[in-house]
Amino acid sequence: MILPNNKYAPDFVPRIENGEFTNKLLFGFEAEMGLWNLDNNYIDNIIYKLIEQTNNFYYIKYDGSVSCRDVGSGAEINSQPFNWNFLLNHKNYIKKLCNLKKINEDESGSTAKQFRVNKSCGFHIHLNRLFFSNKHLIKMAKLFYENSLFIEKISLRRNSLSFQQYSSLKINETPKEFVNNSVENNINNSYRYKALNLTGKDTIEIRIFQGTLNYNTILAYLEFALAVSLFTKNNIYKNIEIDNFLMYIHENEKIYSNLIDLKDGELIWY
């Protein structure tokens, strides 16, 4: 079965196109899911077809964090790096990924879904670290960790004790201290497994979202990553307040329409 191990890293080829949005901010995502099939060759063919139809935009790797009791093998389908202009021109790549959940029958006649998402699955977004100065990261940390109820709401991980733990700062820790401690303890899991993971060398990671194969929800997650990156870059520290952030996304509703629906509770993960 086509499942490279969890340390597998492909050759990254950024997908960058010119347009309204900066070429300097790059995104990448990990979509965790379970694979279930009585015929592994059939699963392989589906994955190869997805990769071929999206010009090698996706790759797959094993994921041991996915609870496999009801899903078979844990895996994540990941994207190559891309800028926002590329995404706007290739939303069909997201649709092709989401179409996996519609595959319900294999050659053996089983009606079990081959691609399943359960509550153990996450959707993680990476952003290239070069776009963010230290001051910028401190402002992002402020937005994340001083507004944990809002972050929990849009994560679609409601009433999760583990989420509440990693969406909070340590006692008496400031956003500035969090950023500095994340860099200094880049191999310390207590900082790696946080809502905002800043321990990576090349990327920062947003780890809050419930896994999904819902097209509009994935777009909402990505819109949040864009919004939080640009809002915190273009505002001074004292203005990094949730009311100002919400005003920003509503003033730019054409860009953030899916995020607004997510905020208003109109989108689901399943």
N, C-alpha and C positions, 0 to 999 in steps of 0.2 A: 504493500500500500504506500502511496506517495505521502509520507510524513517525515520530513527531515526533523532532527532532534531540536530541542528547545534552544540550543546554542547556535543553530544555523543562521548565518547572515548572508544574504545574497549580495551580488554586485549592485549597489544602489545607483540608479540613473535618474536624477531629478527630472520631473516633467514640468517644464517652465514655458509658459506662453505669455506674450505681451498683452496688455489690456489696462483696464482701469486700476487694478490693484497692484501693489508692490510685488516685484520679483524677489525681494529679499526675505519675505516670510514664507517658509515652506512648511507643509503639513505632511503627516503620515499617520496611518491608523492601524490598529490591531483589532480585528473582530473575532472574539472568542466564540466558539460553538462546539457542539458535539457532533461526531460523525457516526451514523448507525447504518449498517448495511450487511446483508448476508453475503454479498459479493463485492469484495474490496476492489476488484478491477473496474466495476461499474462506477464506484466513487472516484477512482483515479481518472476515468474518462471524463467525468463531469468537471473535475478540477482542471484537467488539461484544457478542456474546452473553454472554461472561464478565462484561463490565462491567455489562451490563444486569441479569444475574441476581444480582449482588452489590451492587446499589444504588450503582453508581459507586465501589465500594471500590478498584478497580484502575485504573491507567493504564499506558500503554506508551510506551517511548522507545527510540531507537536506542542501541546500545552497541558502540563500535568495539573494545573490549578483548576481545571474544569471538573466538576463532579460528574463521574461517568456512569453512575448507577442507572440512569434512565436515558443516557445518550451514547453509550458506546465509548469511542476514543475521543479524548479532548484534543482540540486543534484550534489554531487561529489562522485566519486568512488575513494577510497583511498587505498594505499598499506600498508602492514606491513613493518617494517624496514628490510633492507637487505644490505648485502655487495656486492661489485662488482663481486666477484667470483660467488655468487648466481645468480646474473642477467645473467652472461654469460652462466650459465647452465640452465636457465629457461626463455629464451627470448620468449618462447611460451606463457608464462603468459601475456606478453605485446600484443602478437598477439591475444589472446583470448579477451582481453579488446578492442582492435581495431576492432575486428569482430562485435562488437555491432552496429557499424554504417551501417553494411550491412543488418540489420534486418529491412525490409521495409513493412512487411505485418503482420497484426494481425488476430486473429480469426474472427473478424467482417468483414474482407474484406478490411479494410482501407489500403491504400498504403502509408500513412504518415510514415516517419521515426520515430521510437520510441526513438532513442538516437541521439540527435542533438547537435552540437556545433556551437555557434554563437560568435560574437565578444565580447560579455560580459563575455565569459567564459575564465578562466585562467588555467594554468598548473603550480602548485607550487611544488617545490622540497625542502624537509627538509633534513638537515645533522646533525648528532649528535654533540652536542656542545663540548663534551669532546675531540674531535679530534683537536679542534682549541684553540690555546693559544691566548692571547690578541694581541700579535705582529702579529700572523698569520691573525687575523681578520682585523687588520689595513691594511695589505698588500692586502687582498681581497677587502676591501673598496676602496683602491687606484685604483685597476684594474677596479672596477665597475664604480666609480664616476668620474674618470679622462678620461674615454673612453665611454662617453654616446652614441655617434653616433654608435659605434660598438655594444654596448649592445642593442640599439634600433633595429639595423638591425637583429641580431640573435633572438630577442624576437618575430619577426614576427608581431609586433604591430607598423606598419609604420604610421607616421604622426598622432600620437595620442598625444593630448595636455596633457591628464592626465598622460600618460607614461612619457612624458618629465618632468613633475612636480615631480613624485616620483623617477625618475632616476637621480635626481640632489641633491647635497648637499645644505644646507642653505647657504646664502651669507656669505663668509669668513670662513666657517666651513672647517676644515681639516679632512682628513680621520681618524686621531687619535681622534679628537674631536667627530666625528660622532660615532665612536665605543663607546667612553665613555658616550656620551649623550644617546645612544641607551640603554645602560645598566642602566643608572640612571633614565631614563624615560620609564621603561618597560611597563607602562600602558598608555603611551601617544601615541595616534593614529598617531601623526605626524611622529613617528619613527617606529611604527608597519607597516604602509602601505608604506614602501619604497621598492625599488628594492631589496635591501639586508636587510631583517628584522632580527635584532639581539636582539630583545626584549624577545625572548622566554627563558624559564629556561633550557630546555633540548635540544632544536634544534635551529639552524639558518635556515633561510628560503630564498630561491631564488624565487622572486615573479614576474619575468619579462615576462614570456612566455605566448603567446596566447594559449588558449585552443585548443586541437586537439585530434583526434582519428586516426591520421596518424602514422603508425607503425614506419617508419624511422625517422619521426620528433620527436616522443617521445624518441627514442634512442639517437637522437642528443641532445635533452635537457638534458638527463641524462649524456651523455658524456661531455657536457659543465660543469656540476656540478662536475664531477670527475676531469676534466682538471683544472678547476680554483682552486679546493681544493689542488691538488698536485703541480701545478705550483707555487702557492703563498707560499706553505709550504716549497718548496725546493729552493727558490730564495730569495736573500736579497732585501730589500725595494727599493733600487735605480734601481734594474733590473726589477721591476714590470712595464713593458712597454708593450703596445699592440703588437709591432713588435716582442718582445721576446716571448710573449704568442703565437702568430701565428706561429712563428718558432718552438716552442715546439710542437704544435699539428700536424704540418706537419712532424716533425721528428718522430712522433709516429702515423703515419696515419693509421696503422692497428687497433689501439685502437680507434681513433677518426674519422673514415671515415665518419660517418653520420654527425658529427659536422662540418667537412670540407665542406660537401655538403650544410649544412645549411648556413655556412658563405658565400659560393659562390652563394647563391640564388637558389639552385637546389631543395630545399625542400619547401613544402607548408604546411599550417595547416589544410586545409579542405580536 
